[in-house]
Amino acid sequence: MASSEQMRLLFFTVMLSAIVAITPFSTDLYLPAMTNMAADFDVHITLIQQSLSLFLAGYGLGMFLFGPMMDKFGRRYFVIWGILGFILASVLCGLTTDVEWFLTLRFLQALSGAAATVAIPGYVKELYGKDTPKGMSYLNLIMMLAPLVAPSVGSLMMSVGQWNLIFFLLAAYGVLIFILAVFWLRFPSDKQVHHRSQLSFLKNYQRVFSKKGVKLDILTSFFASFAFFCYITDSSFVFMQVFGLDKYTFSIIFASNVGVLILASFINGRLLDRYGSAKLLAVGTLLAILTASSLVTVNVLGFSYYFTLATLCPFMGCLWIMSVNADSIVLMKFKKEVGTASAVIGTLKFGSGAFAGPLLALFHSGTAVPFSSLLLSAVILACISQWLNFFLKRRR
């Protein structure tokens, strides 16, 4: 591949990653400021924490609504107007002094962000063609830098000013990606009207779910995402309450796991040409079951947190390989309904997070055993989905 083509791929991959990164920035950047926000709004911190749930709900709804629409009307203007809405909502979040308005604006911020980000997998598919799994892996590799740096940036903003600065920073980031989108986000599909889906909103979803084999691949992605949300929801409890670690040590552990995800994305991208998404998904799932089984074992036996960390880190890497390849396999099955397929994947991913908290609370025992067991259960169910998919393919 020519050097100029490599530079083009790198530029567009970074730009598309920067657009997708508005989601982790929006969810992670203000986490260090929640206590201060609760004090300023004169409310309990649990009400501020609900803004995260509202954001995820708005993001899931936005993906559900806008995915089929951009399959029919094109992607570019949804991205541009979505970023504009995100910028406006971010500025107003920083200016408001009323908590009800803040919660409403967070929902609208997510809805706008979804309009921009649900288009990105379609652009990646157009940019990389048959190498879409590699493109998705690189996209996720770059995007994972956002949750790694966001809490630190949020803490820095709090050290130099008030929590409002965090939302003004989000608005400034939105302006940056808006400029990139206006001047450089131009793909052939933006003008090729005849390549767009002519189906209605519901027909697009019907087309996606009626595709042979796709439902089980989507289930695999769902179970992998559920495991991720279990980790995000309960990891602080496991390491800080069960094992008694301080916030500083937990932040290092959290960062190390994000580093593992970045490494897993890099390894996945390097191996895709040789083995393909299907084989990497299968191997990743089997290794995830092995490492999750070890995680359950060390917690049932009451070993120290070093053993939990030693088994959790490789598990998270395997989980990431599962998620990236399952998503890529689904996207590669569609030409005109990529936005709808992305919406299904994204909505179910965030929807899986709604089950994590209640299930962890239901099985709460004061130990890390329920946490570990749910992670193991998720990857076993993912494995069953893949096995059924393989079995059904053999029968056709």
C-alpha positions as CSV (number, residue, x, y, z in Angstrom):
1,M,0.0,0.0,0.0
2,A,1.3,3.4,-0.9
3,S,2.5,5.7,1.8
4,S,-0.1,8.4,0.8
5,E,-2.9,5.8,1.1
6,Q,-1.6,4.8,4.6
7,M,-1.6,8.4,5.7
8,R,-5.2,8.9,4.3
9,L,-6.4,5.8,6.2
10,L,-4.7,7.0,9.4
11,F,-6.2,10.5,9.1
12,F,-9.7,9.3,8.5
13,T,-9.4,6.6,11.2
14,V,-8.3,9.2,13.8
15,M,-11.0,11.7,12.7
16,L,-13.8,9.0,12.9
17,S,-12.4,7.9,16.3
18,A,-12.4,11.5,17.6
19,I,-16.1,11.8,16.7
20,V,-17.0,8.5,18.4
21,A,-15.0,9.5,21.5
22,I,-17.5,12.2,22.4
23,T,-19.4,9.4,24.2
24,P,-16.7,8.2,26.6
25,F,-15.6,11.8,27.1
26,S,-19.2,12.8,28.0
27,T,-19.6,9.9,30.5
28,D,-16.2,9.9,32.1
29,L,-15.0,13.5,32.1
30,Y,-17.4,14.8,34.8
31,L,-17.2,11.8,37.2
32,P,-14.6,13.5,39.5
33,A,-17.0,16.6,39.7
34,M,-20.2,14.8,40.9
35,T,-19.7,15.7,44.6
36,N,-19.2,19.4,43.8
37,M,-22.1,19.4,41.4
38,A,-24.4,17.9,44.1
39,A,-23.3,20.7,46.5
40,D,-23.8,23.4,43.9
41,F,-27.3,22.2,42.9
42,D,-28.1,21.5,46.6
43,V,-29.2,17.9,45.9
44,H,-28.1,14.4,46.9
45,I,-25.3,13.0,44.8
46,T,-27.5,10.1,43.7
47,L,-29.6,12.6,41.6
48,I,-26.4,13.7,39.8
49,Q,-25.4,10.1,39.3
50,Q,-28.8,9.6,37.6
51,S,-27.6,12.0,34.9
52,L,-25.3,9.2,33.7
53,S,-28.2,6.8,33.4
54,L,-30.2,9.5,31.5
55,F,-27.3,10.1,29.2
56,L,-27.0,6.4,28.4
57,A,-30.8,6.2,27.8
58,G,-30.7,9.2,25.5
59,Y,-27.8,7.8,23.6
60,G,-29.5,4.4,23.1
61,L,-32.7,6.1,22.0
62,G,-30.8,8.3,19.6
63,M,-29.0,5.4,18.0
64,F,-32.4,3.6,17.6
65,L,-34.0,6.6,15.9
66,F,-31.2,7.9,13.7
67,G,-29.6,4.6,12.5
68,P,-32.4,3.7,10.0
69,M,-32.9,7.4,9.1
70,M,-29.3,7.8,7.9
71,D,-29.5,4.6,5.9
72,K,-32.3,6.3,3.9
73,F,-31.2,10.0,3.8
74,G,-27.4,9.7,4.2
75,R,-24.9,10.1,7.0
76,R,-23.0,13.4,6.7
77,Y,-25.8,15.9,7.7
78,F,-26.8,13.7,10.7
79,V,-23.1,13.9,11.9
80,I,-22.9,17.6,11.4
81,W,-26.2,18.5,13.0
82,G,-25.6,16.0,15.7
83,I,-22.3,17.6,16.7
84,L,-24.0,21.0,16.6
85,G,-26.7,19.8,19.0
86,F,-24.0,18.3,21.2
87,I,-22.1,21.6,21.4
88,L,-25.2,23.6,22.3
89,A,-26.3,21.1,25.0
90,S,-22.8,21.1,26.5
91,V,-22.7,24.9,26.7
92,L,-26.1,25.0,28.3
93,C,-25.1,22.2,30.8
94,G,-22.3,24.4,31.9
95,L,-24.5,27.5,32.3
96,T,-27.6,26.0,34.0
97,T,-28.2,26.4,37.7
98,D,-31.3,24.2,37.9
99,V,-30.7,20.4,38.3
100,E,-33.9,19.5,36.4
101,W,-32.7,21.5,33.4
102,F,-29.3,19.9,33.8
103,L,-30.7,16.4,33.6
104,T,-32.9,17.3,30.6
105,L,-29.9,18.8,28.8
106,R,-27.8,15.7,29.5
107,F,-30.5,13.6,27.8
108,L,-30.5,16.0,24.8
109,Q,-26.7,16.0,24.7
110,A,-26.7,12.2,24.4
111,L,-29.5,12.2,21.8
112,S,-27.4,14.7,19.7
113,G,-24.2,12.7,20.2
114,A,-25.9,9.5,19.0
115,A,-26.9,11.2,15.7
116,A,-23.2,11.8,15.1
117,T,-21.7,8.6,16.3
118,V,-24.1,6.0,14.9
119,A,-22.9,6.9,11.4
120,I,-19.3,6.1,12.1
121,P,-19.3,2.3,11.6
122,G,-20.8,2.9,8.2
123,Y,-18.0,5.2,7.3
124,V,-15.4,2.7,8.6
125,K,-16.9,0.0,6.4
126,E,-16.8,2.3,3.4
127,L,-13.2,3.3,4.2
128,Y,-11.8,-0.2,4.8
129,G,-14.0,-2.4,2.6
130,K,-13.2,-6.1,3.2
131,D,-10.7,-5.0,5.9
132,T,-13.6,-3.5,8.0
133,P,-12.8,-5.7,11.1
134,K,-9.3,-4.3,11.1
135,G,-10.7,-0.7,10.7
136,M,-13.1,-1.3,13.6
137,S,-10.2,-2.6,15.7
138,Y,-8.1,0.4,15.0
139,L,-11.1,2.7,15.7
140,N,-11.6,1.1,19.1
141,L,-7.9,1.2,19.8
142,I,-7.8,5.0,19.4
143,M,-11.2,5.5,21.0
144,M,-10.1,3.7,24.2
145,L,-7.6,6.5,24.9
146,A,-10.7,8.7,25.9
147,P,-11.7,6.8,29.0
148,L,-8.1,6.5,30.0
149,V,-7.5,10.2,30.1
150,A,-11.0,11.6,30.7
151,P,-11.1,11.3,34.5
152,S,-7.6,12.8,34.9
153,V,-8.6,15.7,32.6
154,G,-11.8,16.1,34.7
155,S,-9.8,16.3,37.9
156,L,-7.5,18.8,36.3
157,M,-10.5,21.0,35.4
158,M,-11.7,20.8,39.0
159,S,-8.3,21.9,40.3
160,V,-8.3,25.1,38.2
161,G,-12.0,26.0,38.3
162,Q,-15.6,24.9,38.8
163,W,-17.4,21.8,37.3
164,N,-18.8,24.1,34.6
165,L,-15.4,24.1,32.9
166,I,-15.8,20.4,32.2
167,F,-18.9,21.0,30.0
168,F,-17.3,24.0,28.3
169,L,-14.4,21.8,27.5
170,L,-16.8,19.2,26.0
171,A,-18.3,22.0,23.9
172,A,-14.8,23.1,22.7
173,Y,-14.1,19.5,21.8
174,G,-17.3,19.4,19.9
175,V,-16.2,22.6,18.0
176,L,-13.0,20.8,17.0
177,I,-14.7,17.7,15.6
178,F,-17.4,19.9,14.0
179,I,-14.6,21.7,12.0
180,L,-13.1,18.3,11.0
181,A,-16.5,17.0,9.9
182,V,-17.5,20.1,7.9
183,F,-14.2,20.3,5.9
184,W,-13.0,16.6,5.7
185,L,-15.9,14.2,6.3
186,R,-16.7,13.7,2.7
187,F,-17.2,10.1,1.4
188,P,-18.6,8.9,-1.9
189,S,-21.7,7.5,-0.2
190,D,-22.7,11.0,0.8
191,K,-23.6,11.7,-2.8
192,Q,-24.6,8.2,-4.0
193,V,-28.3,8.4,-3.4
194,H,-29.0,5.2,-5.3
195,H,-26.9,3.2,-2.8
196,R,-29.1,4.1,0.1
197,S,-31.9,2.0,1.6
198,Q,-35.3,2.7,0.3
199,L,-37.0,0.9,3.1
200,S,-39.1,2.4,5.8
201,F,-37.9,2.9,9.4
202,L,-39.5,-0.4,10.6
203,K,-38.6,-2.3,7.4
204,N,-34.9,-1.5,7.9
205,Y,-35.1,-3.1,11.3
206,Q,-37.0,-6.0,9.9
207,R,-34.3,-6.5,7.2
208,V,-31.6,-6.5,9.9
209,F,-33.2,-9.0,12.2
210,S,-34.4,-11.3,9.3
211,K,-30.8,-11.7,8.0
212,K,-29.7,-15.3,8.5
213,G,-27.4,-15.8,11.4
214,V,-27.2,-12.2,12.4
215,K,-29.3,-12.5,15.6
216,L,-26.9,-14.9,17.2
217,D,-23.9,-12.7,16.4
218,I,-25.8,-9.7,17.9
219,L,-26.4,-11.9,21.0
220,T,-22.7,-12.5,21.3
221,S,-22.1,-8.8,21.2
222,F,-24.8,-8.2,23.8
223,F,-23.4,-10.7,26.3
224,A,-19.9,-9.3,25.8
225,S,-21.2,-5.8,26.5
226,F,-23.1,-7.0,29.5
227,A,-19.8,-8.3,31.0
228,F,-18.2,-4.9,30.3
229,F,-20.9,-3.1,32.1
230,C,-20.7,-5.6,35.0
231,Y,-17.0,-4.6,35.3
232,I,-17.7,-0.9,35.1
233,T,-20.5,-1.1,37.6
234,D,-18.9,-3.3,40.2
235,S,-15.1,-3.0,39.9
236,S,-14.9,-0.1,42.4
237,F,-16.9,-2.1,44.9
238,V,-14.7,-5.2,44.4
239,F,-11.4,-3.5,44.7
240,M,-12.2,-0.8,47.3
241,Q,-14.8,-2.5,49.5
242,V,-14.1,-6.2,49.2
243,F,-10.3,-5.9,49.0
244,G,-10.0,-2.6,50.9
245,L,-7.9,-0.7,48.4
246,D,-7.7,3.1,48.3
247,K,-8.9,5.3,45.5
248,Y,-5.3,5.9,44.2
249,T,-4.6,2.1,43.9
250,F,-8.0,1.5,42.3
251,S,-7.4,4.2,39.7
252,I,-4.1,2.5,38.8
253,I,-5.9,-0.8,38.4
254,F,-8.6,0.8,36.3
255,A,-6.0,2.4,34.1
256,S,-4.2,-0.9,33.7
257,N,-7.3,-2.6,32.5
258,V,-7.9,0.1,29.9
259,G,-4.3,-0.4,28.9
260,V,-5.1,-4.1,28.4
261,L,-8.0,-3.2,26.1
262,I,-5.7,-1.0,24.0
263,L,-3.2,-3.9,23.8
264,A,-6.0,-6.3,22.8
265,S,-7.2,-4.0,20.1
266,F,-3.6,-3.7,18.7
267,I,-3.2,-7.5,18.8
268,N,-6.6,-8.1,17.2
269,G,-5.7,-5.7,14.3
270,R,-2.4,-7.5,13.7
271,L,-3.9,-10.9,13.6
272,L,-7.0,-10.2,11.5
273,D,-5.3,-10.6,8.1
274,R,-4.1,-14.1,9.0
275,Y,-7.0,-15.6,10.9
276,G,-10.1,-13.5,10.2
277,S,-12.9,-12.3,12.6
278,A,-14.7,-15.6,13.0
279,K,-11.6,-17.5,14.3
280,L,-10.5,-14.6,16.5
281,L,-14.0,-14.4,18.0
282,A,-14.0,-18.1,18.7
283,V,-10.6,-18.2,20.3
284,G,-11.3,-15.0,22.3
285,T,-14.4,-16.5,23.7
286,L,-12.8,-19.8,24.7
287,L,-9.9,-17.9,26.4
288,A,-12.5,-15.6,28.1
289,I,-14.2,-18.7,29.5
290,L,-10.9,-20.0,30.8
291,T,-9.8,-16.8,32.4
292,A,-13.3,-16.1,33.9
293,S,-13.3,-19.6,35.3
294,S,-10.0,-18.8,37.0
295,L,-11.4,-15.5,38.2
296,V,-14.3,-17.3,39.9
297,T,-12.0,-19.9,41.4
298,V,-9.6,-17.4,43.0
299,N,-12.5,-15.5,44.6
300,V,-14.3,-18.6,45.8
301,L,-11.1,-19.7,47.5
302,G,-10.6,-16.2,49.0
303,F,-7.2,-15.4,47.4
304,S,-5.8,-11.9,47.5
305,Y,-6.6,-9.2,45.0
306,Y,-3.4,-9.9,43.1
307,F,-4.9,-13.1,41.8
308,T,-8.2,-11.3,40.9
309,L,-6.2,-8.7,39.0
310,A,-4.0,-11.4,37.3
311,T,-7.1,-13.2,35.9
312,L,-9.3,-10.1,35.3
313,C,-6.8,-8.3,33.0
314,P,-6.5,-11.1,30.4
315,F,-10.2,-11.7,30.7
316,M,-10.9,-8.1,29.7
317,G,-8.6,-8.3,26.8
318,C,-10.4,-11.5,25.5
319,L,-13.7,-9.8,26.1
320,W,-12.6,-6.8,23.9
321,I,-11.6,-9.1,21.1
322,M,-15.0,-10.8,21.3
323,S,-16.9,-7.5,21.2
324,V,-14.9,-6.0,18.3
325,N,-15.1,-9.1,16.1
326,A,-18.8,-9.8,16.8
327,D,-19.7,-6.3,15.8
328,S,-17.6,-6.5,12.6
329,I,-19.1,-9.8,11.6
330,V,-22.6,-8.2,11.9
331,L,-21.7,-5.0,9.9
332,M,-20.1,-7.0,7.1
333,K,-23.4,-8.7,6.4
334,F,-25.1,-5.4,5.3
335,K,-24.6,-2.9,2.5
336,K,-27.5,-0.5,2.7
337,E,-28.6,-1.1,6.3
338,V,-25.3,-0.5,8.1
339,G,-26.7,2.4,10.1
340,T,-29.6,0.3,11.3
341,A,-27.3,-2.6,12.1
342,S,-25.1,-0.2,14.1
343,A,-28.1,1.1,15.9
344,V,-29.2,-2.4,16.9
345,I,-25.7,-3.2,18.2
346,G,-25.4,0.1,20.0
347,T,-28.8,0.1,21.5
348,L,-28.4,-3.4,22.8
349,K,-24.9,-2.7,24.1
350,F,-26.2,0.2,26.2
351,G,-29.3,-1.7,27.1
352,S,-27.2,-4.5,28.5
353,G,-25.9,-2.1,31.0
354,A,-29.4,-1.7,32.5
355,F,-29.3,-5.4,33.6
356,A,-25.8,-5.2,35.2
357,G,-26.7,-3.2,38.3
358,P,-29.9,-5.0,39.2
359,L,-28.4,-8.4,38.8
360,L,-25.3,-7.5,40.8
361,A,-27.5,-6.2,43.5
362,L,-29.7,-9.3,43.4
363,F,-26.7,-11.6,43.9
364,H,-24.8,-9.3,46.3
365,S,-22.9,-11.2,49.0
366,G,-20.3,-8.8,50.1
367,T,-17.6,-10.7,48.1
368,A,-16.4,-10.7,44.5
369,V,-18.0,-14.1,43.7
370,P,-21.3,-12.7,42.2
371,F,-19.2,-10.3,40.1
372,S,-17.0,-13.1,38.8
373,S,-19.8,-15.5,38.3
374,L,-21.8,-13.0,36.2
375,L,-18.7,-12.4,34.0
376,L,-18.3,-16.2,33.5
377,S,-22.1,-16.6,32.8
378,A,-22.0,-13.9,30.2
379,V,-19.1,-15.4,28.1
380,I,-20.6,-18.9,28.4
381,L,-23.9,-17.5,27.0
382,A,-21.9,-15.9,24.2
383,C,-20.2,-19.2,23.5
384,I,-23.6,-20.9,23.3
385,S,-24.8,-18.3,20.8
386,Q,-21.7,-18.9,18.6
387,W,-22.1,-22.7,18.9
388,L,-25.8,-22.4,17.8
389,N,-24.9,-20.1,15.0
390,F,-22.2,-22.7,13.8
391,F,-24.7,-25.5,14.1
392,L,-27.4,-23.7,12.1
393,K,-24.9,-22.8,9.4
394,R,-24.0,-26.5,9.0
395,R,-27.6,-27.5,8.6
396,R,-28.3,-25.0,5.8
